[in-house]
């Protein structure tokens, strides 16, 4: 008996953007954070549940080297950031995954560590991948200083002065992480240990909590170093300046395969965002409050994008276009006739889609969601899943072929017989077990290719099915052709989840991995994307987010588009400052 044809579990409604539109690499690589991004949901929870923060240990010397333990108490549990800082030689300083030493290494510990735990971790955490870890450790991470900025801030504070705001804005962080490992890597706790905890049930919450606590630590560290140098003359950072400082991050290919390996989860992420957008644009009327909020966030976005400067020529061009898009949006919004009419939010979206670059369009989506928190925030609670990929052996081969034609037409339209359409391949490096991106016709290792080329595998499956004359069951087919088992199982599953697949060829000669990185990092809540090549980027995390003592008032969630406190000084940012930025960010 043939299996019933699967129906979509989540139907894309008329008011939602289609998967064909939003799951293209060019648009994915133009993504911005939204209210539903994981950092935003984390800080909302911190504020709502009134988490308590405590510094249990700060045993460091006058240069800031030593051991620290920073703790957060949630309503049900306690988590501890255990950090080891030490001096490293200049030649050891690199953001690459092959590094052997870092300015800081740290763990997020489940509970409060004993002295034995701290001793054990002091011997293992600085070794990172070479260390030995237990399920008590939820996260393993490391970071390097932005040397010149850290030194500048420490020096100025020691003299009783605040740091130069223009230099601060050109970097945005004192330290940057180069890896944040969770979910069972290197012996740390598996995801299953924490997946049912309310505070960590969402995506990447323990990893981002680690980064948030580390940000707090870096600010206290630079102030401590300043006090050691300046004594009574030293001052602390202005609260608005410390709030502006985030944590940098250097991210490469390591996170890209996640988007292909977890299609149902990716569907849930995108479904939540697109549902939120559809709710906003469906509003027929608007209020003075919603207009005021949109105007406020538009102003903040304009300032934020004005301070976004990178060396990459292509991204610089895109930033310039986005600035022009925001000017158009500001002029449109300033027209009284436009805001008097109903369905203003839908008209804003349509105006952006008709006139803006892809980055301008996606930034407009972020702005629309930002001003409607009460309407969309609850969708963040459903951005996770336990659904896996399963095989349905009783389905007929004809039915499987129909699924391919119905849901994978994007893949069947690609001519994979053209060598350039599968020039690239993904593989794990033997040394670091990290994903790499190779040239099939130049680099060795194609026989060790990771099974990530969904479009190509669908193309080959469709070709194979056409060569089978009998309408056999899928079970029989994969018994005879086990090389197709994974792609058959994937097809049968993801047809029920419209946003699950990236509708592009990720092994094409022209494919840019950085599009995958930006898409995922935007869902994290990252900003200030600073591409260093098509393979890796620097970003800023938690810039503008409240620090532990700043969760007061109604504006603790309004940090989507941070800009430096002294706006006038930041807007004087010139090419000379950009040149200085490159020297600041060098390890």
N, C-alpha and C positions, 0 to 999 in steps of 0.2 A: 504494500500500500504506500502510495506517495505521501510525503509530508506536506502539510499545508504551507503555502507560500507565506513567509514571515511579513508582517506588517510593521511599519515604523512604530517604535515605542513612543517616540516624540515627534509628532507631526509639525512641520514648519508651517505656522499659520500665515494667513495672507499678509498680515502687517509686519512680518519678520523678514529680514534680509536672507536671501537664499544661500545655501551652502556653496553653490557655484560662484557666488560673489565673494563671500567672506573667507573661504578656505583656499584662496589662491596665494601663492608665495609672495607676490608683489604687495598684496594688501596685508598679509600676515607680518611682513617685514616693515610695515608702516604703523604698527600697533602702538598705543599709549596705554598707560595705566588707567583704571577706572575705579569707581567706588567699590566694585566687587573684587578688585585685586586683593591678593592674600595678605599683604602688609596692612591694607586698610581694614580688612575684617579683623585682623589681630589687634590693632590699636583700638578699634571700637569695642572689642571684647574686654581689653584691659581697662578701658574707661568705664564701661557699663558694670563690670563685676568688681571694680575697685581693687585690682591686684595690688599687693604690697611688695615693695622692693627693699632690699636690705644688703648692705655691704658687710659680709662676714669676715673677710680677710683682705688685707692690702699690705703684704710684706714685700716691699720693693726698696731698692737702694735709691740714692740720690739721682741716679740716671733713669730710674723707672724700671729696673730689671728685677724680676722676682716672681712671686706667686700671689694670685688674687682669687678671691671667691665672691662672686656677686649672685644674689639669690632673689628669686621672685616667688611669692606665695599666691597661688590661685585659690579660689574657694575650696578646692578639693585636694590640691597637691602642691608640692614645692619642687622647683627646678633650680639647679645651681650652675652658673657659668664658672668654670675653673680655667684660669688663664695663666700661661707661663710666658714671660717676656725675657728676652736675653739679647745681648749684643751679637751682631753678626758682621763678618768682614764684607766690605763693598763688593768683592768679586763673587760672593755667595748670593747676592741680592738679585732675584729675578722673579717675575710673575709666572714664568713657565712652569708647567706641571713637572718638569724634570728637576726642579729646585730641591735642595737637600737641607736648607736652613731658612728660617723665617724670623721676623721680629717678634711675632707672637704666635703661639699655638694654643688651642683651647678646646674644651669639651663642654657640651651641655650634659649635666649629670642628673639622673632621675632621683630626686630627693636631695638630702644634705650629705656631702661626703664625709667620711671619717678621715682621721689622719693617715690610716693605712691606704685609703682610696687615693688621697692626694699624693702620697709617696709613690704609689704604683703608677699613677698617671704622670707624675713628674719624670718618670723614667721612660715612659712610652709616648706621651703626647708629642713632645718635640720631634720624635722620629716619624710622625704621621703614618704613612702607609706601612712603614717598616715596624711600627709598634704593635702591641698586643692589647686588645680592648675587649670589654665584656658587655652584656646587655644592660648594665647600669649606665653605660654611656649611650646617649641618644644621638649625639652629633659629634663629629670630629672636624676641626677646621683649623685654618692658619691664615695669617695676614701679614702684610708688609706696610711699613710707614710710607706715606708720601713725604719723603725726607725733608725737603725744603720747607713745605708748609708746616709740618710738625715743629721743626726747629724755629721757624718764624713765629708761630703762635707762642711757643714756650718762651722765646726771647722777649717778645713784646709784653707778655703777661708778667714776666719777672721784673720788667722795668716799670710796671704800674700802668701799662698802656694796653688798649685793645688792638687786635691784629688788623692789618691792612685789609679793608673789606673787598677791594678789587681783587687782590691776590686770593683771598678766601673764596670769592665767587668763581674764580677761574679754575678752582680744583673742586671744592665742595666737601672734602673729607680729609681726616687726619691719617686714616689707615684704610687699606683695601684688602678684602679677602681674596685669596686665589683658589680656594676650594672650600666648600661646606658640604661634608659628607653625612648622610643619614641613611635610614632604611636598611640597616644591616650591613653596610659596607665596613670591611676590615674588622668584623667582630662586634660592631655596635648593635644596639637593639634592632630587631626586625620591626617593620612597620606594624605588624599585627599586635605588638605589645601596646601600642598607644592609639590604634585606630578607633577604638570605641570610647576614648576619653573625650569629654565634651570640648575641652580647650585645645585638643590636638587632632580632632576628627577631620578638620578641613585639610586641604592640600598644603604641604610644606610648612605647617605651623611651627613645628619644633625647630626647623632650620632657620626660619625667619625670627623666631624668638631668640635664638642664639645670636643672630646678627644684631638684633635690637639691644640685647644686653651688652654685647661687645661694643656697640656704639657708645653706650653710657660709660663703659669702662675707658674707652679712648679719650673721652672728654675729661674725665676725672684724672686720667694719667697725665695729660699734658698740663693740667692745672697743678698737679702735684710736683712735676718736674720744675715748673715755673716757681713754685714756692720754695723749692730747695735751692734754686739759684738766687732768687731775689729777696727771700726772707719777708720782713714786714712790708717791704715796698711792693711785693707781688699782689696782683689782683686776679679774681676769677673772670671767666668769660662772661660777657653780657648775656643774659638768658636768651635774648633773641638771636644772638650770634651762635650760641651753643645749639639752639634749636635748628638753626640753618645747616649745621654740619651733619652730614650723613655718614654712611660707610661706603667706601668704594668697593668695586668688585671687578675682577678680571675673569671673564667667562669665555670659554672656548667650546670645542666640539663635544665636550663631555655630556652636555645636557641635550643635545639635538636628538639622539635616537629615542629619548623618552617620549617625544611627541608621536612617534610611529608605533612604539611598543604598547602604548596605553590609549588606544583609539576611543574607547567608551568614556574614559575619564576626560579626554580632550573634548569630546562631544558635550559632556556636562558643563565644562567651563564655558564653551562658546554658547551653548544653549542658554545659560544663565544671562550672559551679556546681551544676547540678541533678544531674549524675552524682556529684559529690562528696557532695552531701547524701544521695543514695540509698545510697551506700556506707556512710555513717555510720549511718543509721537501720536498715540491714540487719544491723548487728552485734548478734548475739544476746546476747553477754556483754560485760561491762565489767571494767576492772581498777581497783585502787586508784589507779594513776597517772592513768588517764583521768578518774576522778572528781575527783581532786585538781586536775587541769588545768582541768576545767570549772568547779569551784568558784572557782579563782583568776581565771579570765577573767570569770566572772559578777560577782565582786566588783569587778574593774576596770571592767566595763561600767556597773555601778551608779554608781561614782564619776564615770566619764566623762559619763554622761547627766546627772548632778546638776550638772555644770559647763557644760552646754549651755544657754545662754540667748540668746534672740533677741527682737527687737522685734515681729516679725510675729505677729499674734494667732492665726492659724490654726495656724502651726507651733508656737507656744507651747503651744496646747492639745494638739497631738499629742505634744509632748515630755512634758507632764504625764501623759498616758495611758501613754506608754512607761515612765515611772518607776513607775507603778502596776503595769504588766505585769511589770516586773523584780522588784518586791516579791512578786508572786504566784509567780513562778518561783523566787525564793529560798526562799519558804516551802515550795513543793512539793519542792524539792531537799533541804530540811532534814528532811523526813519520812523516817525510816529505812525505813519500809515501802515507800516509792516506789523507793528505790535498791537494795533487796534483790532486786527482781524483774528478770527478763531483759528484753531489748529496751528498755532505759532511754532510749536516744536517740530511738527512734521514739515512745515514750510522751511524751517531752518535746515533740517536734514536734506531736503530736496535741493535747496539752494547750494549747500555744500557739495552734494553729489554732482551738480551740474557745473560748478565753477571751480572747485578746489582740487589740489593735488591729492593723492591717496593719503599722505600724512595729514593734510588739512582736513580731509573727511573723517579720518579716525580720531583726530583731536576733537572735532565737533561732536562725535559720539560721546567721547569722554566728558565734554562740557555738558551735554544734555543730561547724562546720568548724574553728574555731580550736583546739579540743582534740584534733584528729586529723590533725595535719600530715603524719605519715608515710604516712597513708592517702590523702591527697588532693593533696598539693603537686605531684606529677608531672603532674597534669591541666593545670597552668598552661602546660605546654610545647605544648599543642595549641589554644591560644586565638588562632590566626591562620589565615589561609587565602589561597589564590591563586585560588580558584574565582570565576568571574565569572557574569554573567547572560547566558544564551544562548537563541536562538530555535530551536525545533524545527519547521520548516515542514511536515514530512510528517504531523504529527498532524492528525487530523480535527477538525472544529469540534465534533462531538458529544462527542468525548473531552475537548476543552477545557471544554465545558460541564459535564461530569461532574467535572472537577477543581475547578471553581468551587463546585459544590454540596458536594463532599467536604471541601475545605480552606479555603474562604472563606465558609462559612455565616455567620460573624460579620459580614462586610461586607454580605451579602445581606439580613440582618435589619434593617439600618438604612434608614430611609425618606429617601433623599437627595432626594426630591421636596419634602420639607419645607425651606424656605429656611434655617431655623435650623441644619439639619444640615450646611450648607456655608457658613455665614456667614464663616468665617475663610479667609484664604489666605496663603501664604508667598511671599515675593519677595526679590530682592536689591536692596539700596539702591544707587543709582547712585554716591553719593559714596564709600562705603567698601567696596563689594562685599561687604557683610555681610548675612546673612539677616535679614528682618524679618517681622512677623506683623501682617497687616492685617485690616480689616473690609470684606468684599466689598461691602457696601451703603452704606458711608460713605467709605472711602479709595480714592483713585485707584490704578491699577496692576494691577488684577485680571487684565488681559490678559497681564501678564508673570508670571503665577503659576508657581512652581516645581512640577515634577511629583512632589509628595510625597503627595498625597491618594490613597493606595492603595485604601482602602475605597470611596471614591466612584468611582474609575476601574473597580474590579471590578464595582460596581453597574451602571455604564453599559455595560460590556462584556457583562455577562450579559443586560441588556435588548436590546442589539444582536444578540446571538447568537440570542435567541428570535425575532427578526424575520427570520432567514435560514432559508429552507425547505430548501435543499439542504445535504447533509453534505459541504461542500467542505473542502479542506485549510486549515490555518492559514496556510500560505504565500499561498494565493489570497486568503484573508480579509484579511490585513494589506496585501496589494497594493491591494485595493479600499477598505480603510479604514485608511490608514497612521496615523491618529490613535490607533489602539489597539495599535500595534506594541510600545511600551514595556511596557504592562501585560500583554500576552500573553506577552511574553518573561519578565517577572517571575513570572507565575503558573506558567509551565512549569518555571521553575527552583526557586522556593522551596517548592513542594509536597514537595520531597525533604528540606527542612530545617525541621522542625516549629517551632523557636523563632525563625524568621527574621522573622516579621511582628509588629508591634504590633497587637494585636487590638482596636483602638479607632479611633474617628473623629477624626483630628487636625485636621480643619477644622470641627468642631462649635463652636457658639457658646460652649459651656461648657468647651472644651478649655483645659487649663493647661500651657503649654509647660514650666514648671518641672519637671513630672513627667519629661519627657524628659531635662532637664539632670541631675536628681538620679540617674536610672538610670545614665547614662553616667559621671558623676563618681564614683559608688560603685564602678564597675568600675575606675576609676583608683585608688581607695583614699582618696578624700576623706572628711573628717569635718566636724562642726560646721556643717552646712548652715544658712545664714543668709539666707533669702529677703528680697529687697528689693522684690519685686513678683512677679507671676506670670511675668515675662519674664527675670529675672536673679537671681542669688544670689551670696553670698560663701561661701567654704569655706576649710578649712585643709588643707594638704598636708604630709605628712611630719612632722606633730606626733608627738613621741615616738620617731621613728626615730633609730637611732644616727648620730652624726656620724662623719666619717672615722676619728677616733682612738678610737672606741668599739665597733668590731666585735671584741669579745672575749667569751668565755664562751658559754654555751648559750642566753642570753636575748635575743640580738640580733634575733630575729625576733618577739619577743613584745611588740609595741608597738601592737597593734590598737586598744586603748581607752586612750589616754593620759589621765592626769589629773595635775594639778600636784603637784610634789614635796611641798609642805606641804599635805596633804589637809585638815587641820582648818581652815586659813585659807581654802582654796577653798570649803569647804562653808559658810562664813559669808557667801558671796556673796549680796547683797541686791538689792532693787530699786534702791537708791541706786547700787550698783555697775553695775547694768544701764544706768542713766541715764548714768553716766560712760562706759560702753562706747561709746555712740553718738557721744560727742564724740571718743573715741580714734580711732574708725574713719573719721571724716570726713577727707577729704583735706586 
